[in-house]
Amino acid sequence: MTGPPAAFIFDLDGTLVDSGLDVALAANAVRSRFGLPELPVPVLTGYVGDGVRRLLERTLGHDAASGRTGLPVDAGRLDEAQVVFARHYGEHLLDHTRLYPGVRGVLARFADLPLHLATNKPRAFTDAILGGLGLEDVFRRIVGGDQVPARKPDPAHLAACLAGLEVRPDRVVVVGDSPNDILAARGLGAVAVGCTYGLGAPEQVRAAGPDHVIDAITDLVDLFGFRGAG
């Protein structure tokens, strides 16, 4: 980066909010609907990051008895699974989901910059979570996974956040807990910050080659020259 940040793009799940348990419970509700045994929460949270349909494909393609994963799932079953998931998750998405410690203070500290949100989560779920946690008015633009032709890791997802904003990509900071966030940032030419505290496996975050790695959201404050955020 040749100067101070001109804008931020944040991921949602695993970056700003700890939503893993609610997502996992909804995914297990889908498995129960099809007579399948539940999977451990850490397994299901490891399937998060590529949108709902991919989550459900991984969820239903996991054979608990043998441990085999990646088994084929019929498209019709996936369609039904999405309906079941949407109903359950829509009713329970704030049961356990909370902001990570320090998020509110960090967003306030950077509030003089354009803040954006790019998530592979559908927009309706995203809005419900942000509204429930009091963040509905924080971001200049929010782009959900169902609002773009291609989601992260496609950099066009990030570019959609920046539409109409005159800013050089190399002064945009992208913050996320998934290799998808880092790859999208690379493709955009932005600064990639990988989070090790989120839903993504820390070793996968580091292996994706971010410019910076943070162990808490508050590390952004020191990293980019602002002091004292809480």
Beta strands, then each sheet from edge to edge (+ up, - down):
strand 1: 7-10
strand 2: 17-18
strand 3: 98-99
strand 4: 115-118
strand 5: 141-143
strand 6: 172-176
strand 7: 191-195
strand 8: 212-214
sheet 1: 5+ 4+ 1+ 6+ 7+ 8+
sheet 2: 2+ 3-
end
